[in-house]
Amino acid sequence: MNAVEILKNNYEGKEGSFIYHLHEKDMFNQDAFWDYFNCIVDITQETANRNDLDRNLALMLSKTYAFIMSSFLWHFHPKDSYKAKGIPDSNLHLYIERIEFVYLGYFSGKVFKEELYDEYLINPKHKNN
């Protein structure tokens, strides 16, 4: 599956996507998280030299980013009944940092080098590098 398809599946909440797991299964799926993250990296690398952004991609990215961030907020809100199993409470800030930087990177056309991220949250795509 290519990067745009992965993003679209998340946007549509299709089975197996990160959003699907958060919304339908109430769980944080590590593999689906990395698929989502890496698809944005790939899209950014493929589009970095373009002068204009694809509005459809930007919309899908913005909506999925907002939903993920809202899900994290709902999970920790004491008066909200939403609780997602497997949310990495102790290092969630590292996941949020990843999503924030990759999201902003798409709009600026820049991808942060893997070495700049915290060593405690290693992207499986780069584990053996």
For each residue, the residues with C-beta under 8 A, 3 or more apart:
1: 5 6 9
2: 5 6 42
3: 6 7 38 39 40 42 43 46
4: 7 8 39 43 57
5: 1 2 8 9
6: 1 2 3 9 10 17 35 36 39
7: 3 4 10 11 36 39 40 43 57 60 61 64
8: 4 5 11 12 60
9: 1 5 6 12 14 16 17 20
10: 6 7 13 14 17 18 19 20 36 39 60 64
11: 7 8 19 60 63 64
12: 8 9 17
13: 10 17 19 20 23 24
14: 9 10 17 20
15: 20 24
16: 9 20 21 32
17: 6 9 10 12 13 14 20 21 32 35 36
18: 10 21 22 29 32 33 35 36 68
19: 10 11 13 22 23 36 64 67 68
20: 9 10 13 14 15 16 17 23 24 25 32
21: 16 17 18 24 25 27 28 29 32
22: 18 19 25 26 27 28 29 67 68 71 84
23: 13 19 20 26 67 71
24: 13 15 20 21
25: 20 21 22 29
26: 22 23 82 83 84 85
27: 21 22 84 85 86
28: 21 22 33 84 85 86 87 88
29: 18 21 22 25 32 33 86
30: 33 34 86
31: 34 35
32: 16 17 18 20 21 29 35 36
33: 18 28 29 30 36 37 95
34: 30 31 37 38 123 124 125
35: 6 17 18 31 32 38 39
36: 6 7 10 17 18 19 32 33 39 40 64
37: 33 34 40 41 98 99 102 123
38: 3 34 35 41 42 123 125
39: 3 4 6 7 10 35 36 42 43
40: 3 7 36 37 43 44 61 102 103 105 106
41: 37 38 44 45 102 105 111
42: 2 3 38 39 45 46
43: 3 4 7 39 40 46 47 57 61 106
44: 40 41 47 48 102 105 106 109 110 111
45: 41 42 48 111
46: 3 42 43
47: 43 44 50 53 54 57 106 109
48: 44 45 109 110 111
49: 109
50: 47 53 109
51:
52:
53: 47 50 57 58 107
54: 47 57 58
55: 58 59
56: 59 60
57: 4 7 43 47 53 54 60 61 106
58: 53 54 55 61 62 106 107
59: 55 56 62 63
60: 7 8 10 11 56 57 63 64
61: 7 40 43 57 58 64 65 103 106
62: 58 59 65 66 103
63: 11 59 60 66 67
64: 7 10 11 19 36 60 61 67 68
65: 61 62 68 69 99 103
66: 62 63 69 70
67: 19 22 23 63 64 70 71
68: 18 19 22 64 65 71 72 99
69: 65 66 72 73 96 99
70: 66 67 73 74
71: 22 23 67 68 74 75 82 84
72: 68 69 75 76 87 92 96
73: 69 70 76 77
74: 70 71 77 80 82
75: 71 72 80 82 83 84 87
76: 72 73
77: 73 74 80 82
78:
79:
80: 74 75 77
81:
82: 26 71 74 75 77
83: 26 75
84: 22 26 27 28 71 75 87
85: 26 27 28
86: 27 28 29 30
87: 28 72 75 84 92
88: 28 91 92 94 95
89: 92
90:
91: 88 94 95 120 121
92: 72 87 88 89 95 96
93: 96 97
94: 88 91 97 98 117 118 120 121
95: 33 88 91 92 98 99 121
96: 69 72 92 93 99 100
97: 93 94 100 101 117 118
98: 37 94 95 101 102 117 121
99: 37 65 68 69 95 96 102 103
100: 96 97 103 104
101: 97 98 104 105 112 117
102: 37 40 41 44 98 99 105 106 111 112
103: 40 61 62 65 99 100 106 107
104: 100 101 107 108
105: 40 41 44 101 102 108 109 110 111 112
106: 40 43 44 47 57 58 61 102 103 109
107: 53 58 103 104
108: 104 105
109: 44 47 48 49 50 105 106
110: 44 48 105
111: 41 44 45 48 102 105
112: 101 102 105 116 117
113: 116
114: 117 123 126 129
115:
116: 112 113
117: 94 97 98 101 112 114 121 123
118: 94 97 121
119: 122
120: 91 94
121: 91 94 95 98 117 118
122: 119 126 127
123: 34 37 38 114 117 126 127
124: 34 127
125: 34 38
126: 114 122 123 129
127: 122 123 124
128:
129: 114 126
